[in-house]
Amino acid sequence: MALIALSIFVWIAFLDTGWGSKPAAYHSLCRLEERTADCKGKRLSSVSQDLPPGTMELFLDANVIQTLKNASLVRYQVLQSLSLCENGLELIEPGAFLGTRSLSSLSLANNALSVNYSATAAALGTLPALRKLDLSGNLLNEAMMATLIQDLSSLESLSLAWNSIMRLDDSHLQNLPRLQHLDLQHNYIFEIETGAFDGLRWLQQLNLAYNYIPCMVEFDLTQLRMLNVSNNQIEWFLAAENDAAFELETLDLSYNQLLFFPLLPKQNKLRTLLLMHNQLNFYNNIFNDSEGTVQLLFLDGNITNITTLDLWAENHHSNLSSLQFLDMSWNQLWYLPERFFEGMSSLAHLNLNHNCLETLQIQESDLLSTLVDLDLSYNQLQDLQMNLDHRSSLANLRTLSLSTNRLRGLPAKIFTHTTKITTLDLSKNPIKLCASNAAGGSSCIDISNAGSIRNLFLSGCDLEILDTHIFQGTSIAHLDLSDNPRSLLDGLGPLKDVAQSLQVLCLRNTGLSAARTNMDFSAFQKLVNLDLSENSLATFPESLAGLELQILDLRRNRLHALPQHAMQKLGKSLHEIYLSQNPYDCCQLGWWDALHDSDTVRILDWNQVTCNFSSKFIRVANLPESVIQNCKWLTADMTLLHLVLVLPTCLALLVAFVIIFLTFRQRILQMVKSRYRRSSPY
């Protein structure tokens, strides 16, 4: 009986909330789902009062509520989340939240709360359970911001992004003992006074991106786990020089003006360090040690502190054993110090692209046994030295990008140690490839020893004609040989060893010509993506019709027509095709209709495909009717036309012969008789 009574009580309570009284779809404006009411973009000027009183989430974004009046939400006493973004909201009256003491999440982004911020602050102070507050995009300065949050000691997450805050001191963020997430990005902050964050004992994530901060010195937020100060004007980052244990896991200093490697906390838990797009360099090879010190003057009220630093010290002096991701791309590095990687025992992703590196040495002490991705592209590397005698050196490397350098070879036995490498990018290097029986090493590269490689990029290497067994022993799935105009002058023979495994093949500008090379693709049964652009193909390789291609690129060749039957067969599997910049014949476009009318094939450059008619190039998509009719006339059966033209001529000649014969019959007969008459023998 007790269970039945309890069930009846719960049912009555459910009906009393309004959610069980009628289907949600009956509301005229808002979309109701469970205990959520979505009233976005309904041109409401006030809070709707006919929603179920049990509503827990209410979305009123993109309306025209300029004032949230007293008792506007008194009907919704269990409301926990309220969003009023993009309303032009100027005022929240002090009693607006009367009866909503359980409200924990409030979003007021992109309004005009700077107009009446004092009254709004009084209203916010009546929310004892508020945990998350979004005040971004309200044109607030630091004084307005401090007023609005002064009585919100329960806050755990606060967003003040996209405002007009210019500086922070120790009074602006006080009384927020529970705050864990603080977003101050996209302001105008150029000064942060010492102690500005001292009251935020539980702060874990701090976002200061897109401001005007010139430097960060004496950084001492030991409890912080994530710090984003990207897109500022920071030239220096100096952590407090002490032995305190920092919880910092992610530090983003990208898009600044850093001149030196940051001075990191000695004891930290850093996993991600982002330093790309700065002016980083190491200077020990340029300056003498005596010239490498600088004295920094710190003013804190009436207290003056002087710190002496050795700028040219190349050792980071920090415990980076937890570091997994290091990005130093887009800087000015032209060398890395010896033992730079020493101690980075967890490093998995290293990005050094777009620098000025001329040589790179990885010593045995560096090991980098945990490294998975290494990107050295867009440098000036001529020499890559790796001590690979240790078995664990680069043992877990899977991706190696060396594109756009000056390399002529790779370290000997590199593929013997990097047995897990799957992606190798050597594009735009003056390299040579060796067959498996050649020497290899610095003079050329033996790819056949790299049985783990699945993706190989060799575009723009100016390769000579490839040897027949250059890829023997590999199982490459994605191969890019583009922009090597001499590599396949003898045909597709060098690809026969990977024909069964290739799925993506880029042969753009590789010297292919169906007239003088073997263009048999019948063995490439797994191929789904093929690029044959920028070659000299005058005829379409018929063997492609037997493949299940999904993407095909035929741009910039010499094709006059495509076989219609081949296009119909390819159309069963083909998804995308490129056809432009070929001299197609306007009177041989049956293949175009077969592709264009297909429901599955997309001609991605259909508006650029042209054809030739009487030495004029016309867009195929808008072929004039006159051209179509002329083509029909020119391509019609000409037998009847020839008969019609020849028959009158023959008849005229016959009539003329008869008239001449009848007119001069006597003379003709006498002439014939006199010429051929002979005496008869007796």
C-alpha positions in Angstrom: 0.0 0.0 0.0 2.8 2.4 0.8 4.3 1.8 -2.7 0.9 2.5 -4.3 0.5 5.7 -2.3 4.0 6.8 -3.2 3.3 6.2 -6.9 0.1 8.3 -6.7 1.9 11.1 -5.0 4.7 11.2 -7.7 2.0 11.2 -10.5 0.1 14.1 -8.9 3.4 16.0 -8.5 4.2 15.3 -12.2 0.8 16.6 -13.3 1.2 19.6 -11.1 4.4 20.7 -12.9 2.5 21.1 -16.2 4.6 18.6 -18.2 2.0 15.8 -17.9 -1.1 18.0 -18.5 -0.8 18.3 -22.3 1.5 17.2 -25.1 4.6 19.5 -25.5 3.8 20.2 -29.1 0.7 22.2 -28.1 2.6 25.3 -27.2 2.2 28.0 -29.8 5.7 29.4 -29.8 8.3 27.4 -27.9 9.5 23.9 -28.6 9.1 21.8 -25.5 11.1 18.7 -24.9 11.2 16.9 -21.5 11.9 19.8 -19.1 13.5 22.2 -21.6 11.7 25.1 -23.4 13.3 26.5 -26.5 12.0 29.9 -27.3 14.8 31.2 -29.5 14.2 33.8 -32.1 10.4 34.3 -31.5 10.5 38.1 -31.2 9.5 37.9 -27.5 9.7 41.2 -25.5 9.2 39.5 -22.2 9.4 36.0 -20.6 6.5 33.8 -21.7 4.2 33.0 -18.8 2.4 30.0 -20.2 5.2 27.5 -20.1 5.0 24.5 -17.8 6.0 25.6 -14.3 8.3 22.5 -14.0 10.6 23.9 -16.7 14.3 23.5 -15.8 16.0 24.9 -18.9 14.8 28.0 -20.7 16.3 29.4 -23.9 15.3 32.9 -24.8 18.1 33.8 -27.1 17.8 36.1 -30.1 14.6 37.8 -28.9 13.9 41.5 -28.1 13.8 41.4 -24.3 15.5 44.7 -23.3 14.4 44.6 -19.7 14.0 41.5 -17.5 11.3 42.8 -15.1 10.7 42.0 -11.5 9.1 38.6 -10.9 9.5 37.6 -14.6 10.5 34.1 -13.6 8.5 33.6 -10.4 6.4 30.9 -12.1 9.5 28.8 -12.8 10.7 28.0 -9.3 12.7 24.9 -10.3 14.5 26.7 -13.2 18.2 25.7 -13.3 19.5 27.1 -16.6 18.5 30.4 -18.3 19.9 31.8 -21.6 19.1 35.4 -22.7 21.9 35.9 -25.3 21.5 38.4 -28.1 18.4 40.3 -26.8 19.7 43.8 -26.5 19.2 43.4 -22.8 20.0 46.6 -20.9 18.5 46.1 -17.5 17.8 43.2 -15.1 15.6 44.6 -12.3 16.6 43.7 -8.8 13.6 41.3 -8.2 13.7 39.6 -11.6 15.0 36.3 -10.2 12.5 36.2 -7.3 11.6 32.6 -6.7 14.4 31.1 -8.8 16.9 30.3 -6.1 17.9 27.1 -7.8 19.2 28.8 -10.9 22.8 27.5 -11.5 23.6 28.5 -15.1 22.9 32.0 -16.6 24.0 33.1 -20.0 23.7 36.9 -20.8 26.2 37.0 -23.7 26.0 39.7 -26.4 23.7 42.2 -24.7 24.1 45.8 -23.4 24.4 45.3 -19.7 26.9 48.1 -19.4 24.0 50.5 -19.6 22.5 49.7 -16.2 25.1 47.5 -14.6 24.5 48.6 -11.0 20.9 47.5 -11.0 21.8 44.3 -12.8 24.5 43.5 -10.2 21.8 43.8 -7.5 19.7 41.2 -9.4 22.6 38.8 -9.8 23.3 39.0 -6.1 20.0 37.3 -5.4 21.2 34.0 -7.0 22.9 32.0 -4.2 23.2 28.8 -6.3 24.7 30.4 -9.5 27.6 28.3 -10.7 28.1 29.4 -14.3 27.8 32.9 -15.6 28.4 34.2 -19.2 28.8 38.0 -19.5 30.7 38.1 -22.7 30.0 40.7 -25.3 28.5 43.4 -23.1 30.9 46.3 -23.5 32.0 46.0 -19.9 35.1 47.7 -18.5 37.0 46.4 -15.4 34.9 48.6 -13.0 31.6 47.4 -14.4 32.8 43.8 -14.4 33.9 44.0 -10.7 30.5 45.4 -9.7 28.6 42.7 -11.5 30.4 39.8 -9.9 31.1 41.3 -6.4 28.4 39.2 -4.7 28.7 36.0 -6.7 30.9 33.9 -4.3 29.3 30.7 -5.6 30.6 31.0 -9.2 32.6 28.2 -10.6 32.7 29.3 -14.3 32.8 32.9 -15.5 33.1 34.3 -19.0 34.0 37.9 -19.6 35.2 37.5 -23.1 34.6 40.1 -25.9 34.4 43.1 -23.5 36.4 46.3 -23.0 38.5 45.3 -20.0 42.0 46.9 -20.1 43.7 46.0 -16.8 43.3 43.8 -13.8 44.3 44.4 -10.2 43.7 42.5 -6.9 40.3 44.1 -6.4 38.6 43.2 -9.6 38.3 39.4 -9.1 38.0 39.2 -5.3 35.3 37.2 -3.5 35.3 34.3 -6.0 36.8 31.6 -3.9 35.2 28.7 -5.9 36.0 29.9 -9.4 37.6 27.2 -11.6 37.2 28.5 -15.1 37.8 32.1 -16.2 37.5 33.4 -19.7 38.9 36.8 -20.5 39.8 36.4 -24.2 39.1 39.2 -26.7 39.5 42.2 -24.4 42.1 45.0 -24.3 44.1 43.8 -21.3 47.6 45.2 -21.4 48.4 45.1 -17.6 47.9 42.5 -14.9 49.0 43.6 -11.5 50.7 41.3 -9.1 48.1 39.4 -7.0 45.3 39.9 -9.5 44.5 36.2 -9.3 45.6 35.5 -5.7 42.0 35.1 -4.4 41.2 32.5 -7.0 42.5 29.5 -5.0 40.7 26.9 -7.1 41.2 28.4 -10.5 42.1 25.7 -13.0 41.6 27.2 -16.5 42.5 30.7 -17.5 42.0 32.1 -21.0 43.7 35.4 -21.7 43.9 35.0 -25.5 43.6 37.9 -27.9 44.6 40.7 -25.6 47.6 43.1 -25.5 49.7 41.6 -22.7 53.4 42.5 -23.3 55.0 40.0 -20.9 54.3 37.4 -18.2 56.8 37.4 -15.3 56.9 35.8 -11.9 54.1 33.5 -13.0 53.1 31.7 -9.8 49.6 30.3 -10.2 50.6 26.8 -9.0 47.0 25.4 -9.0 46.4 26.3 -12.7 46.0 23.4 -15.1 45.4 25.3 -18.4 46.7 28.7 -19.4 46.0 30.3 -22.8 47.8 33.5 -23.5 47.9 33.1 -27.3 47.5 36.0 -29.7 49.0 38.7 -27.4 52.3 40.6 -27.6 54.3 38.6 -25.1 58.0 38.8 -25.5 58.9 37.2 -22.1 57.4 34.3 -20.2 59.1 33.8 -16.9 57.8 31.5 -14.2 58.6 32.2 -10.6 62.0 30.7 -9.8 61.2 28.4 -6.9 60.7 24.8 -6.3 56.9 24.9 -5.9 55.0 22.1 -7.6 52.8 23.5 -10.4 49.8 21.7 -11.7 50.1 23.3 -15.1 49.3 20.8 -17.9 48.6 23.0 -21.0 50.4 26.2 -21.8 49.5 28.1 -25.1 51.9 30.9 -26.0 51.3 30.8 -29.7 51.0 33.9 -31.9 53.1 36.1 -29.7 56.5 37.8 -30.0 58.5 35.5 -27.8 62.2 35.9 -28.4 63.4 33.2 -26.0 62.3 29.8 -25.0 60.0 30.3 -22.0 61.3 29.9 -18.5 58.9 27.2 -17.3 58.2 26.1 -13.7 60.8 23.7 -12.5 58.2 21.3 -11.2 55.3 21.0 -13.5 52.9 18.5 -15.1 53.1 20.0 -18.6 51.6 17.8 -21.3 51.0 20.4 -24.1 53.3 23.3 -24.9 52.3 25.5 -27.8 54.9 28.0 -29.0 54.1 28.4 -32.7 54.1 31.7 -34.6 56.7 33.5 -32.4 60.2 34.7 -33.0 62.0 32.0 -31.0 65.6 31.3 -31.5 68.7 30.1 -29.6 71.6 32.5 -29.4 74.4 30.7 -27.6 76.4 30.3 -30.9 76.1 34.0 -31.6 76.8 35.8 -28.3 79.5 35.2 -25.7 78.5 34.1 -22.2 79.6 37.5 -20.8 77.0 39.2 -23.0 74.2 36.9 -22.2 72.8 38.3 -18.9 70.1 40.8 -18.3 68.7 42.3 -15.2 64.9 42.6 -14.8 63.4 45.2 -12.6 60.1 44.4 -10.9 58.1 47.1 -9.2 55.4 46.0 -6.7 54.2 49.0 -4.9 57.1 50.4 -3.0 59.1 47.2 -3.3 61.7 46.8 -6.0 63.0 43.4 -7.0 65.9 42.8 -9.4 66.3 39.4 -11.1 69.3 38.5 -13.2 68.8 36.0 -16.0 71.1 34.3 -18.4 69.2 34.8 -21.7 71.5 32.5 -23.7 71.2 29.5 -21.4 69.9 26.8 -23.7 68.9 24.3 -21.2 65.2 24.6 -20.1 66.0 23.6 -16.5 62.5 22.3 -16.1 61.1 18.9 -15.5 59.4 18.1 -18.8 59.1 14.4 -18.3 55.3 14.6 -18.8 55.4 16.7 -22.0 53.6 14.9 -24.8 52.9 17.6 -27.4 55.5 20.3 -28.3 54.8 22.7 -31.2 57.6 25.2 -32.1 56.5 25.7 -35.7 56.7 29.1 -37.5 59.6 30.5 -35.6 63.2 31.5 -36.5 65.0 28.4 -35.2 68.1 27.7 -37.2 69.5 25.1 -34.8 68.5 23.2 -31.6 70.8 23.0 -28.6 72.6 19.8 -27.7 70.6 17.6 -25.4 67.5 19.8 -26.0 65.2 16.7 -25.9 66.9 15.2 -22.9 64.4 14.5 -20.2 61.4 14.6 -22.5 60.7 11.0 -21.9 57.0 11.2 -22.8 57.2 13.3 -25.9 54.9 11.9 -28.6 54.2 14.8 -31.0 56.9 17.3 -32.1 56.3 20.0 -34.7 59.2 22.1 -35.9 57.9 23.1 -39.4 58.4 26.5 -41.0 61.7 27.3 -39.3 65.3 27.9 -40.5 66.8 24.6 -39.4 69.8 23.6 -41.5 70.8 20.5 -39.6 69.2 18.4 -36.9 71.1 16.0 -34.6 69.3 13.6 -32.4 71.8 12.1 -30.0 71.5 8.7 -28.2 70.8 10.6 -24.9 67.7 12.1 -26.6 66.3 8.7 -27.7 62.7 10.0 -28.3 61.5 6.5 -28.0 58.0 7.7 -27.4 57.9 10.0 -30.4 54.9 9.2 -32.7 54.8 12.3 -35.0 57.8 14.4 -36.2 57.2 17.3 -38.5 60.3 19.0 -39.9 58.8 20.3 -43.1 59.5 23.7 -44.6 63.0 24.2 -43.2 66.4 24.3 -44.9 67.6 20.9 -43.8 70.6 19.5 -45.7 71.6 17.0 -43.1 69.6 14.8 -40.7 71.7 13.1 -38.2 70.1 10.5 -35.9 72.0 8.1 -33.6 70.0 5.0 -34.3 72.3 2.5 -32.7 70.0 2.2 -29.7 67.2 -0.2 -30.3 64.5 2.1 -28.8 65.5 5.2 -30.8 62.4 6.4 -32.7 60.9 2.9 -32.2 57.3 4.3 -32.1 57.6 6.8 -34.9 54.6 6.6 -37.2 54.6 9.9 -39.1 57.7 11.7 -40.5 57.3 14.8 -42.5 60.4 16.2 -44.2 58.8 18.0 -47.2 60.2 21.3 -48.6 63.8 20.9 -47.4 67.2 20.4 -49.2 67.7 16.7 -48.2 69.4 14.4 -50.6 69.1 11.3 -48.4 68.2 9.9 -45.0 70.3 8.4 -42.2 71.4 4.9 -43.0 69.2 2.1 -41.6 66.5 4.6 -40.7 63.8 2.2 -41.8 65.4 -0.7 -39.9 64.7 1.1 -36.6 61.5 3.0 -37.5 59.5 -0.2 -38.0 56.2 1.4 -37.2 56.4 4.3 -39.5 53.3 4.5 -41.7 53.5 8.0 -43.3 56.6 9.5 -44.9 56.6 12.8 -46.7 59.7 13.6 -48.7 58.0 16.0 -51.1 60.1 18.9 -52.6 63.5 17.5 -51.7 66.2 16.8 -54.3 66.3 13.1 -53.5 67.0 10.0 -55.5 65.4 6.6 -55.0 67.4 3.4 -55.0 66.3 -0.1 -56.0 66.7 -2.7 -53.3 70.1 -3.8 -54.6 71.6 -0.3 -54.6 73.7 1.3 -52.0 71.2 3.6 -50.3 72.3 6.0 -47.5 73.2 9.6 -48.1 73.3 9.3 -51.9 69.9 7.8 -52.4 66.9 6.4 -50.4 65.9 2.7 -50.5 62.2 2.7 -49.9 62.0 -1.1 -50.4 63.2 -1.5 -46.8 60.3 0.4 -45.4 57.6 -2.4 -45.3 55.5 -0.5 -42.8 54.9 2.6 -45.0 51.3 3.0 -46.1 51.4 6.7 -47.2 54.3 8.0 -49.3 54.6 11.5 -50.6 57.3 12.2 -53.2 55.8 15.1 -55.2 58.1 17.7 -56.6 61.4 15.8 -56.1 62.4 16.0 -59.8 62.8 12.2 -59.9 64.4 10.5 -62.8 62.8 7.6 -64.6 61.9 5.2 -61.8 63.5 1.7 -61.6 61.1 -1.2 -62.2 61.5 -2.6 -58.6 61.7 0.7 -56.7 58.7 -0.2 -54.5 59.4 -3.9 -54.1 58.5 -5.3 -50.7 56.1 -2.4 -49.7 52.4 -2.3 -49.3 51.8 1.4 -50.0 48.1 2.5 -50.0 48.6 6.2 -50.8 51.3 7.2 -53.2 51.9 10.8 -54.5 54.4 11.1 -57.4 53.1 14.3 -58.8 55.3 17.0 -60.3 58.0 14.6 -61.4 57.7 15.0 -65.2 60.3 12.3 -66.0 59.4 9.7 -63.4 57.0 7.6 -65.5 58.1 8.3 -69.1 58.5 4.5 -69.5 55.0 3.7 -68.3 53.5 2.2 -65.1 56.0 -0.6 -64.7 57.6 0.9 -61.5 54.2 0.7 -59.8 53.5 -3.0 -60.4 54.8 -4.1 -57.0 52.3 -1.9 -55.2 49.4 -2.3 -57.7 47.5 -4.7 -55.4 47.7 -2.3 -52.4 47.3 1.2 -53.9 44.0 2.9 -53.0 45.0 6.6 -53.7 47.4 7.4 -56.5 48.5 10.9 -57.6 50.2 10.9 -61.0 49.8 14.6 -61.8 52.5 15.9 -64.2 54.5 12.6 -64.3 55.1 12.5 -68.1 52.3 10.1 -68.9 51.2 9.8 -72.5 49.0 6.9 -73.7 50.6 7.1 -77.2 54.1 6.0 -75.9 53.7 4.5 -72.5 52.0 1.4 -71.0 48.8 2.7 -69.5 47.3 -0.6 -68.3 45.6 0.0 -64.9 43.8 -3.4 -64.8 46.0 -4.7 -61.9 45.1 -1.7 -59.6 41.9 -3.3 -58.4 41.8 -1.5 -55.0 42.3 2.0 -56.5 39.5 4.4 -55.5 41.2 7.8 -56.1 43.3 8.5 -59.2 44.8 11.8 -60.3 46.0 11.9 -64.0 45.9 15.6 -64.4 48.6 17.7 -66.2 49.8 14.9 -68.4 49.7 14.4 -72.2 46.9 11.9 -72.5 45.3 12.0 -75.9 43.2 8.9 -75.4 41.4 7.7 -72.3 42.9 4.5 -70.7 40.3 1.9 -71.4 41.6 -0.2 -68.5 40.1 2.3 -66.0 36.6 1.1 -66.9 37.3 -2.1 -65.0 38.1 -0.3 -61.7 35.7 0.9 -59.0 37.1 4.4 -58.9 35.4 7.0 -56.7 37.4 10.0 -57.6 39.1 10.7 -61.0 41.0 13.8 -62.1 41.6 14.2 -65.9 42.3 18.0 -66.0 44.9 19.5 -68.3 45.4 16.7 -70.7 44.8 16.4 -74.5 41.6 14.4 -74.5 39.3 15.0 -77.5 36.6 12.7 -76.3 35.9 10.0 -73.6 34.5 6.6 -74.5 30.9 6.6 -73.6 30.8 2.9 -72.6 33.7 3.5 -70.2 32.0 6.4 -68.6 28.8 4.4 -68.2 30.7 1.6 -66.4 32.7 4.1 -64.2 29.5 5.9 -63.4 28.4 3.0 -61.2 31.1 3.6 -58.7 32.4 7.2 -59.5 31.5 9.9 -57.0 33.6 12.9 -58.2 35.4 13.7 -61.4 37.4 16.6 -62.8 37.3 17.2 -66.6 38.3 20.8 -67.4 41.1 22.1 -69.6 40.9 19.5 -72.3 40.3 20.1 -76.1 37.1 18.1 -76.3 35.3 17.9 -79.6 31.8 19.6 -79.3 30.4 17.0 -81.7 31.5 14.0 -79.6 29.9 14.7 -76.2 27.8 11.6 -75.7 30.0 10.7 -72.7 29.2 14.1 -71.2 25.5 13.4 -71.2 26.1 10.0 -69.6 28.0 11.6 -66.7 25.9 14.7 -66.4 22.7 12.8 -66.2 24.1 10.5 -63.5 22.6 10.8 -60.0 25.8 9.7 -58.3 28.6 11.4 -60.2 29.5 15.0 -59.5 31.5 16.9 -62.1 33.2 19.2 -59.7 34.4 21.6 -62.4 31.4 21.3 -64.7 31.2 25.0 -65.2 34.8 25.1 -66.5 34.6 22.3 -69.0 34.9 23.5 -72.6 34.8 22.0 -76.1 36.2 22.9 -79.5 34.0 23.8 -82.4 35.5 25.4 -85.5 38.5 26.5 -83.5 36.3 28.2 -80.9 36.1 26.9 -77.3 32.6 26.9 -75.8 31.4 26.0 -72.3 29.8 22.5 -72.5 27.3 23.4 -69.8 25.9 26.2 -72.0 26.3 24.7 -75.5 24.3 26.8 -78.1 21.5 25.1 -79.9 23.1 26.1 -83.3 26.2 24.2 -82.4 24.1 21.1 -81.5 22.3 21.2 -84.8 25.4 21.7 -86.8 26.9 18.7 -85.0 23.9 16.6 -85.8 24.2 17.5 -89.5 27.9 16.8 -89.6 27.6 13.5 -87.7 24.5 12.2 -89.6 24.7 9.2 -92.1 26.3 10.7 -95.3 25.5 7.8 -97.7 22.2 9.3 -98.8 23.7 12.7 -99.1 26.5 11.4 -101.4 23.9 9.5 -103.5 21.8 12.7 -103.8 24.8 14.7 -104.9 26.2 12.1 -107.4 23.0 10.9 -109.1 22.2 14.1 -111.0 25.7 14.4 -112.2 25.6 10.8 -113.6 22.2 11.4 -115.3 23.4 14.6 -116.9 26.5 12.8 -118.3 24.3 10.0 -119.6 21.9 12.4 -121.4 24.8 14.3 -122.9 26.3 11.1 -124.2 23.0 10.0 -125.7 22.5 13.3 -127.5 26.0 13.3 -128.9 25.7 9.7 -130.0 22.4 10.4 -131.9 23.7 13.5 -133.5 26.9 12.1 -134.8 25.8 8.5 -135.1 26.6 8.1 -138.9 30.1 9.6 -138.5 30.8 7.5 -135.4 29.7 4.3 -137.0 31.7 5.0 -140.2 34.8 5.9 -138.1 34.5 2.7 -136.1 33.9 0.6 -139.2 36.8 2.1 -141.0 39.1 1.6 -138.0 38.2 -2.0 -137.1 37.1 -3.4 -140.5 39.5 -6.2 -141.8 39.4 -8.5 -144.9 37.9 -11.9 -144.2 40.1 -15.0 -145.0 38.8 -17.6 -147.3 
